[in-house]
Amino acid sequence: MELELKKEQFACYQALPQLSENREETTETIVPDYLPDIARIVDASGCLFLRSREIADGKAQVLGTVRMTLLYVAEDAQGMKSFEYTLPLDETIEGRALSGSADSCLDGRLCSCEVRMLNPRKVFTRVNVELTLTPYVPASLSVCSGVKEQEAYKIETLCEKKDIGIIRAIREKDFTFSDEVLLSGTKEPIQELLRTKCALRVTDCKSIGNKIVLKGVARLDAIYLDESGNLASMSSELPFSQILDGLAEEEGETTVRASLRLTGAEIHVGSESEPDNNRAISLRLYISAFTAVREVKSVCCVADLYSTAYDLTAKTETVELCDSAALVLREQLVREKIETGAEVQTVLATDVIFSSAGVSGGGESASLRATANLRVLYLDENAVPLLSERRSEVLLETDLPGSGQARVQDMYAGEIAASVGADGVELRFPVTFAVSVAETPRYPCLQSLEAEECGKKDENVPSLVLRAMKQGERLWDIAKLYRTTVEAILAANELKEESAAVIGKLLLIPRRR
């Protein structure tokens, strides 16, 4: 006869293995008619905007653009000029994991960009973009906590309390962030913006009540001509926050993993209240936030069971659930010298572009590594703008929690300190690795249970057994073997608790008939 089980069902999401693609895009661009010819390219930089992703038929369609800014020295001594142009992104990511996914988290990184002059009016551009997609599918976790006819069938159960982490909800929100940056009083007003770059970073994300509070920072870097015609630069970090809907009811400890994606940007000189204020830079950023809410639940699972009066046949299945743990942050200080080949008068801008990253080992002996391209834009002793760069390998020996598969989810450089030396520029900055460790917990779950009358083999067994408890044995094991209960053994031996039983000492074991 099949017995009815007590089961708890938890609706959740499963984070599937990430899909990563590196794509190369190239284009040829004509210098706009209103600008003079190119004499020498000084610097080229890009900003990645990922507008959307659509999943259908096991494929993800990703749309976006790379906005390039080219700084160059114009012919006929017309000074520094710049112009912007875009490379469209229309990429397809394929994977079996996308077939049943309800949603996905899209991340992207501009790994490299190369621009060279074909002629004074045309340039060739090559960019390398890394796209990462994390699919999420609806899932259900079933936990057996007991048997409904437990007393009628004289069933004893051994339950274990387990803390299991599940993704309870995924939330996404598009929002706009606007702010203004004022130049310091020691700097001259802006005549023309030549180059701007913006990057986003999550600083905190937590669940408070039924809301998710996300905090981040937008870093703005700008190079401009001041009113005297000199090249100048500025940098600023602008904090922002956003509130998203969270869980209607929290039943355990929650953590929230967040990802920010830049979908667009508008940056110009002037403020909202004073459009002609050339000491202010206004920016409007279009941002998409993706969050996964992970909750730790304490559940009681049936680990073992038997009946003192019936033969039981149990069917157990091992349930696997991909656990999306919060990111682990590890920091490494980097100190590198970039040789310039010319005397440096002023450092205009510094930049760190990560082209690759990886993890080897795990647990207490993990190695994090990243390849970084360090760039310094500066003026030499004759106020000529020049660019020097160097490739650097960042290595960090550290420990990581758990034993699952580790992956560098993101990495970013902190504030860069540049000091000018006799033969170059020394850069000092922290590199933060955001590492995810994908654990796959396995939970044994009782799926079905059948009970049958005991056979005649139990009719002639003695009602009382004298036996010693062996090393590593529990009273539960003895009670199950002789079809009795732990309580009956304790009572027969006048023991208050199991810890009072001594290994090797004889115990009276009353059997149930």
N, C-alpha and C positions, 0 to 999 in steps of 0.2 A: 504494500500500500504506500502510495506517495504521500509524504507529509508536506504541509504548507510551511514555508519559511518566512521569517521576519526579515524583510529587506529594506534598506535605505537606498534611494536613488538620488544621485546628485547630477543635475544638468550642468555641463561645463563645456569648455573648448579645449581642443588639443592643438598644440603648436607643432606643426610638422617640420621636418628638416628644411633648412633654408636653401633657396635656389639663388646662385650667384652667377652673374654674367659680366664679362669685360667686353666692352664694345668700343670700336674705334670709328670716329667720324672725321671726314676730311672735307674741305671746301676751298674754293678760290674766291677771293673777295677783291672788288675794285674799290680804290680809295674814292670817297665821295667827291663830287665835282667842286664843292666849295672849299676843299682843303688842298694845300700845296702838295707837291710830290714828296715821296719819302727819300731822304738821304741816308738815314740809318735807323734801324729798329732798336729801340732801347729796351722795351719790356712788353710782354704780352701775358695777360692773365685772364682767367675765366671764372664764371660763377654758374653753378648748376641749378636749374629750376626744374623740378619734376611736378608737373601739373596734375596728372591723373594716371590711374591704372584700372583697366577693366578686365575681368576674368570671365572667360567663356570657352567651353569646349576644351578644357585642359590647357588653355593658353592665357597668358597675361599680356595685355597690350599696354605698353608704357609710353606716355607722351610727355615731352618736355623740351627744353632748349638749353643750350650752353651760350651764355652771353659773354662774348669776348670784348676786351678793351685793349687796343693797341696804342702804345706810347711810342712816338718816333720823333726824330729830329728832322725838320723840314729842310728842303733845299733852299738856296739863296738866303741863308742865315735868318730864316723866319721863326726860329726858336722851336720850342717843344709843342707838338700837336698830339691829338688823340682822337680816336673815333671808336664807336661801338658797332658790333655786328653779331649776328646770332647763327648758331648751327642748330637746326631742328633735330630732335630725337624722336624717333618712332620705332620702338624696339618691341620684339616679341620674346617672351620668356616661356619656355615649355617645360612641363614636368607632370608626372602622374599625380603628384601631390595636389595639383591645382584642380583636379577633376571634381572633387567633392568639397572644395573649400568655400566657406561662406564669406570670408574676408581675408585680407592680407595686409601686412605691414611692408611698405616700400621705403627703402633707404638707398641713397646714392652718394657717390663720391667722385670728384674730378681728380683722377690720378696724375694726369700730365697734360700739358698743352705745349705745342710747338708751332711757331710761326716763322716763316722765312719769306724774304722779299723775292718775287719773281721778276719784277721790274718796278720802277718808281711809282707805278699806279696800280700794282696788283700784288697781293700776298697770298701765300698758301698756308693753310692752317690744318693741323692734325691734333685731335684731342682723344684721350682715352678715359672712358667713363666706366666705373664699376657700379652695377645695379644689384641690389640684394632684396629678395622677396621672401617673406616669412608667411606661409599660408596657415590659416586657422580653420579648423573644421569643428562643427558641433559634435559633442561626445556625451556619454553618460557613464557614470561610475556607479556600480552596484556593490553594496556591502551587505553581507548577511550578518545579522546581530543575534539570531536565535531561531528557535522552532516554536511555532504556535501551539502545537500539541505536546509540549515538552513534558508536562506532568503526567498526562495520560499514558504516554509511552515510556515513562521513567527514563528520560534522556538527561544525561549530564553534559554540560557544555563548558569548554575552556575558552574564555574570551580574552583577547588581547586588545589593549588600547593602542591605536596608531594615529600619528599625526600625518595627514596626507595633504599635499598642496595641489590645488586645482585652479585652473583659470576660470573664474566665475563669469567674467564679462570682458568684452572688448569694446572700446569706445573710440570714436573718431570725431574730430571737430576741425573745421576750417575757420580761421579768424584773421583779423587784420590788426597789426601793431603799428602805431604811429608815434613818432617822437621827434625831438629836435636836439641838435648838438650845437653849442655855442663855442666859438674859438676863444682861447685864453686871451687875456688883455695884452699879452706880450707879442701876439701875432698880428700881422697886417690882415685886412679884409681880403676876401676871396674875389679874384677877378674871373677865374674860370676853373671849374672842376675838370680835371683830366682823367682821373681814375677813381672808382669806388669799388669796394669789396665788402661783402657782408656774410657773416657766418653765424649759425645758431648753435646753442648748447643748452641742454637740460641741466639745471642746477638742483632741482628737488621736485619730487612728485609723490603725493601721499593721499590717502583716502581719509576724509574727515566727515563723519556722519554718512549721508547719502550722496556726497559730492567728492569729486577728485580735484585737488588743488595742484596745478602744475606751475612751476616757476622755471624761468629760463633767462638766458642772456643773449642779446644780439650784439655782435662785435662789428663795428664800422671802422674801416680803414679808408682814408682818402688822400689822394695826391692832387695838388692844385697849384695854379699860378696865383700869387698874391698881386696886390695892386701895383707893386713895383716891378712886376714881371719876373719875380724870382720863384723858383720851385720850392714848395713847402708841403708838409704832410701833417696829418692828425689821425689819432685813433681814439676810440671811445667804446666802452661797454655799457649797453643800455639794458637794464633789467625789465622783465615783463612777467605777467602772471595771467593765468586763464583758469576758469572753472568749468569742469565737465560733469555730466551726470555719472554717479557711481552706482553702488549696489543699494537696492531698496532696503535690504536688511543685512547687516553684517553679523555673522555667527562665529567668526574666528579672527585671528590676526591676519591683516591684509597688507600686501605690498603692491605697488603699482610700477610697472615698467613703461616708460614713455619714450617716444621717438618723435622728433621734429623734422619737418620737411619744408624747405623753402619753395614756394610755387611761383613767386613773383616779387619784384621790388621796384619802387619808384624813389629815386634819391635826387634832390636838387638843392640849389642855393636858395636861402630865404626861409622865413618861418610862416606859419599859417596866419598869424596876426600881422606880420610885417613881411610881405612878399619880397620887398626890395632890400631886406636886411642881409647884407653880404658878409655878415659875421656869423651867420647861422646856416646849418645844413639840416634840411628836413628829410625824413625817410618814412616811407610807408611800405611795410613788409606784409606779404601775403603768406600765411603759414598754415600748414596742415599738421595737426597733432594726432598721434595714434597711441592709445594706451591699452595695456592688458592688465586687468585686476586679478591678482592671485590671492587666494584665501587659503589659510591653513585650517583644516578641520580636524577635530579630535573625534575619532569614530571607534566603536567597539566591534571587532570582527571575531567571528567564530574561528578559532584556530584548530580545535579538535573537538570531537564529541563521540559519545557511545551511549548505549542503553543497557541498563541492568536487567532488562526483561525481554528485549527484542534484538534481533540481528539487524543492523543498519547497513545500508549500501549508500554511500555518499559519492556524489559527482562534484569534483572541484575543478574550477578553471582559474588559470593565472591571468589576471587583468593587468595590462600594461597601459600606462598613461604617461605621455611625454610631459614632463614638468618644466614649466618656464620659470626658472628662478630669477631673482633680481640680479642685475649686473653687479659684478665685482670690479671695483676700481683699484688700479695699481698705478703708482706714479714713479717716474724716473727722471732725474735731473740730467740735462744734456749741456755739454760745454764744447763748442766747436769753433775753430778759427777758419775764416774764409779769406784766402789770399786775394788781394785786389789787383796787384800789379801797378797800382797808382796810389798816390797819396790821397787819403780820404779827407775831404773838408767837412762834409755833412752826410749823415745817414738819413735818407728820405723814407725808406720803407724796408721792412724785413718780412719774410714770409717762409712758412714751412708747409710743404706739400707732401703728404704721405702717399706713396705709390703702392705699397704692399705691406701686409702684416700677417703674422702667424703665431701659432702656439705649438711647442713641442713638450712632451712629457705631461705631467699633471700632478695633482695632489701637492705634496710638500716639495717637489722638485720640478717645477714648471719653468719654462723659458719663454718669455714674450719677446718678440722681435718685430721691428718695423724698419722699412726703408724710407728715409726722408730726403727730400730735395730742399736744401737751404738756399735762400735767395736774399741778396742784399742789393737794394737800389740806392745809389749814393751819388754825390757830386765830388769830382776830383778837385785838385787845387786850382783849376781854371774854371770851376763851376760847370764842367761838362757832365751831363748825366750818364752814368755807366751802371751796368748790372754785372754782378759776380754771383756765381752759384757753386754749390758743392753737394755731392751726395754723401749721406751719412747713414750708418747702420746703428739703430738704437736697440740695445739688448738689455733685458731685465730678468734676473733670476729671482723667482718669487714662489710663494705657495698659493694654491687655489683650493677652495673648499670642494668636498665631494670627489667623486671618481668618474663623473660623466665626461662626455666629449666637450672640450673647451674650444671656444672660438673668439677671436678678437672681433667684437661687435662694432667698435668704433675706437678712434684714437684722435686726440687733438693736442695741440701745443698751447701752453698757457702764455702768459705775458712774456714777450721776448725782450731781454736786455741786451743792447748792443754797445760795445765799447771799441773805440777806434785805437788801433795800435800802429806801430811803425810800418808794418807791411801787410796790414789787413784789418778785418773787423772780427772781433770775437763775439759770438752769440751765446747767451745763457738762457735756458728756458726749461720748464718742466713739460714732460710728455705724459699724458694720462691715457692709460689703456683701459677701455671698458670691455670686460671679458664676460661672456655668458657661458655657463656650464650647464649643458643639457643633460639632466638626469632622466632616466627612464625607470621609475619605481615599478616594482611588480608586486601585486597584491593577490594572495590566494583568496578566492571567493567561492563559497559553497553555492552551487547552482541548483542541485536537487538532492532529495533524501528519500529513501524508501525503507520501510520497516517490515520485518517478517517475524513470525513466531520462532522462538528458539527451538532447535532440534533436540532429540532425545539424548544427545551427547552430554548435556549439562545436568541430566537427572541424577547421576551417580557420583557427582563431585562432592567433596566434603564441604560442610557449612562453615568450617573454621580452618584457617591456614596459618601456620607459624612461619614467618619469613623475615629475613633481614633486608634492609634497604641497601642497594649497591651504590657505588660511587657514580655520581652523575644522574642518579635516578630520582624522580619526583614521586610524591605520594599519588599524584594524578596518574602516573604510569602504572603504579601498582593497582590502584583502584580500577583502572580500565582493564587491566589484565585479568582481574578476578571478579569483574562485574559487580563491584561494590561502589561505595562513594568515599570521597576523602573525609567527609564528616563522620561516617561510620568508623573509619580507621582511627581517627583522632579520639572518638568517644571510647572505643574499645581499649585504647592504650592510655586513656586519661591524659591526653595531650591537648593543650589549648590552641596550639597553632603548628603549622607544618615545620617551621624552623626548629621546633623542639625535638623533632625526630632525629636520632643519631644514626649516622651511617655505620652499618655492621651490627647494630643492635636489633634483636629479634622483635618483630611486631606481630600482634594478633590481627588477622585480617578476616573480618566476618563477611561471608559471602551471602548475597541475596539469593533466595530460592524461588 
